[in-house]
Amino acid sequence: MKKLRTAVIGVGYLGKFHAEKYASLPNSELVAVVDANLANGTAIAEKNGCEALTQYQDLYGRVDAVSIAAPTVYHYQIAKDCLEHGIHVLIEKPITVTVAEADELIALAKSKKLLIQVGHLERFNAALLALGDRLGTPRFIESHRLAPFNPRANDVNVVLDLMIHDIDIIQNMVGSPIKSIAASGTKVLTDSTDIANARIEFDSGCVANVTASRVSLKTERKMRIFQEESCITIDFQNRSLKLYSKGEKEMFPGIPEIESEESIFENNDALKVEIIAFLDSIEQGKATQVSGEDGRRALATAQEISRLMQDA
């Protein structure tokens, strides 16, 4: 088997896990990790049997694909340079700082016949992957993504840090243009919004109520999808899927009994599944599961929510 030559740019909290996955896959040869902190990069490189670099430009001509796990502000320039040198890119979310930057990367990738995959990791959660034909036409969606404070992601607000996961999933589920958005949020511990809520109405009539917090005392990642004759609950944290639907018996006269079924899934190592999907897309010449266009769409919605909060 011919291996794809891979590298990871930025091996901080998340990037180090990317390196581990690439090093473990049979169709990947992890050539190098890149980090401005040489000591940190060297430690990760030694653990995964590859070279440590401080300049990503040293990868040109040596790799086929990279993960970009550097801070968001650097995504555009790094991805642009890599694409211009014939390298496929997996970019951690959000794809870029601005929609215009995302548009330029998407156009560049198409012109070079290269792939962009965006790291919306929850798309590869086992519970979501198992949703399948249980999903019909959503009419109302409610999501809560709550987490205790973590200083590692303070370069963006909570919408771009956490809510963007659910924005991406919901827009992909609904498959309809957005009609209107109302949003509110507040700063608590940082200089940007730490807790936010958005109400998104789609042309299809579906409404999504989306809440995200990075200053909560508990961790919760749940989504409830209401559709005709059924309700689905996805627990991303515990990888469970519950389906509530009308039964044949009556609970009250004229009111059907509600039947439920629950499936709980083993930890499928979503990051590894994501990277496997990225490499498979390259090898098979097919579209990525979370495309640059998907990342651009989620970014545009997240930025509009952020703008509305500032205007409120």
Steps between C-alpha positions, in 0.01 A plus 500: 500500500632840402479729798393863495767727641343706778584771752334704774546877525447613857534227763346661804203353686317370193781471246686242707203265465498552122866393498421184697225399259707556186787303652268207578334462159631244250456729197674797661866579542528782754796693363512790745325716755536877487487729801650838579597356839785267404507326838131417477530391138801280577315325783206419273731395215697262719180342625376440145823417320523800269691825448437825688496825301436861593412625148215341303663618176755221553222250419468608135570209268521258791135436591169427330265613778503699822282576797501868597442528874663839552297791647213613276669826403768301314267256319460702183866572429622150586227331296552736205874431494449124529239490225723705272769235550272206417410386852153385608386664825290404800430829679378508857181700551423778445637476147630860497445835669287645218261365237705673229807300608298178489374584151855554378620168641205312347567654159873430526443135594268454202748658262776272628274191515578464870278420797400701805344329798387706800537359849140502616569196716144434620403399146695181573342428839368142504153608616461750217635257241235249612214746445449381143141473379362583845533862393201628308407866458601693814245754621666615824853440627637581842868466586708562811880495494629586847854475637707620794748777428812394311762767418627328184236639257482865598608624157132479391162553669276215616305505173812427295642271769203279592171602338645464151493120541122503539454767233679272253300192598165680496555668163606166354189330643248763395639562151315828459613865480478709815211744511582691820718492811454650846784477750617611841808437709729638766859510620570331832867411539664619178498804274269324252160334531508197731133398493264541206159403367374520144160438343540404135198483271533325165306548178362146548325615818737316733615695804819426696566627851875471561679565830873486570694579817865465597443617859271222624553274798417189299570360156205432274477445124142414406270561207127432476337478158121520478330381182160367404404211727844465660774662706870413496749576776871484424742504794837571341688471827366156594457386138135405538204529267137492620196483277153585631207423272124434497401155616198293401341511846327804647636676809177702527190491279613623159859546621749231394749350738860613447746222426873542541816323399857583597833407347831557676819485297858418583751782476585497131796742534336773292830672422648182357183442294523859375862460391430161340219664301735780391766257378239280330369803310851574375570141397162452331479847345160570655353796687578537868223430750527850648593720208645847484153617398356342817759679710433826320124467555540435874746788531263743325216409737724518807625842397146629447405376848807673641410822318145493635626458854724805464210699358257398776 
